[in-house]
């Protein structure tokens, strides 16, 4: 990451690469998805079998090492990934504190992404999955509607 590129810009580039990787694999995701516990997933999507996937994007080592909130996402997905840019030291993600037994790793740039470590499946209970899929769908539909007609923004539940 150069000085002229901000952390937010780098995160957006990583998100785009992951979204492209997912789209090729029929996983459709939404950025900045609010969760019921007050957290916000960087990317949340649904795979072809209806399973929920969350990606937490980290573009700086300090941000990765200082993130203590990521376990809060695990109750809302069947698979959890870390999304990082090429060149970021991923060695902390191999430590027990980052639970490699339940977390995958995706390396992505603005053009594409690659799954470096697949995320193991930790199935949500069916009722929880149903709630999360419906929330994700409603949020996506609301964003699409407001995108077409900004006058609709005051109605419904904002993300």
N, C-alpha and C positions, 0 to 999 in steps of 0.2 A: 504494500500500500504506500503510495507516494504522498507527500505533503499536500498535493493539489487535490487528492481524492479523500473525501471525508469518510468516516466510519459508516455513516448512514448510506452513502453512495455505494460503498463496497458491499454492504449488507444487501442492498437492492440488486446489485449485480449477481451476487451469490443466489439470492432468491429466484432471479430470472433463470439462471442455469438449472437450478433444482426443478423449477416449474416445467422447463423444457424436458428434462429427464423424466419427470413424472408423467407428463403428457404423452410421451412416446410409449409409456408403460400403462396408459389408460388410468392414471391416478390424477384426479383433478383436485386442485387445492386453491385455497383462499389465503391471502396474506393478512396478518394482523387480526387474527380471530380471537375475540374475547371468550374466555372460559368462565364457567359459573363460579369458580373460586376467586375471581378477580384478576387472574393472570391473563396474559395475552400471548397466544402462540404466534410465532413468526410466520409459520405456514401450517395450515391444517387442511387435510384432504381426505378423500375417500378412494379406496382402491376398487378394482373391478368386482371384488367379492363383498363390498359394503363395509370393509374394515376401515377404521379411522387411523390416520397417520399424522403425527405431529413432527415438525422440524424446528429445532431451536438453532438459530444462526449466530455464530460467533466469528468475528473477523479480527479480533485482537487477543493476544495471549492473556493480558490482564483481565479483560472482560470474561474470558473463559474461566480463568482461575478464581475470579471473584463471584461467579454465578452460583448462588446457593439455592435459587428458587426452582431450578429445572426439575427436581423430583416432583414438584407440584403438578407437572403436566402428565405424569404417568397414569393418573387415574382417569384421563380423558382420551386415551388412545390405545389402539391395539399394537401399534409399532411406534417407536420413538427414534428419531435420528438427530444427530448433530450435523449441521451444515456449516462447512468452513471453506475459505478460499484456498487455492493452491499456495503453498509456501508457509502456511500457518503451522507452527509446531503442534502436531496432534498427539505428542507423547502423553500429555496429561490425561487424555481420553482413554488411555490404556490402564490407568490406575483404578483401584477398587472404588475410590470415591466417586468415579464417574460411571460405575456399574456397566462395564463392557458386556456383561451377561444379558443386558436388556436394552442396550443402546447401539444403534447403528451409526455409521459415519458416511457422509456424502461430501465429496470435494467438488466444488463447482466454481465456474467463472461465468461471465456474462453470456456465454454461448452454449454451455452444456454442463452436465454434471456426471459424476461417476460414483457409484456406491462402492466405497472402500471396504466397509464392513456391513453386511446385511443386518438389519434390525430383527432380532428374534420376535416371534409372535407371542404376545401376552394378551390373550383375548379378554376383552371387556365382557361383562355380563350383558346378555342380550338387551335387557331393558335400558341399561346405561348407554349402550351403543345406539339404540333407537333414538334416545333423547339427543345425543350428540350429533347424530346424522341429521336429525330434523332441525336442530339449532343451526348447524352449518348451512343447510339448504336455505333456511329462511333468511339467514344473514346474507348469503350470496344473492338471493332473489331481491332482497331489499336494496343491496348495493347496485344491482343491475337496473332496478326500477328508478332509483334516485339518479343514476347515471343518465338514463333516458329523459327523466323529468325531474330536475332539481326541486321543483315546487312540492314534490312528495316528501322531501327530507324531514319536515316536522312531524310526520305521522309515523306510527309504528314504533318499534324499539330500535334506537340507534345502536350501532356496534360499539 
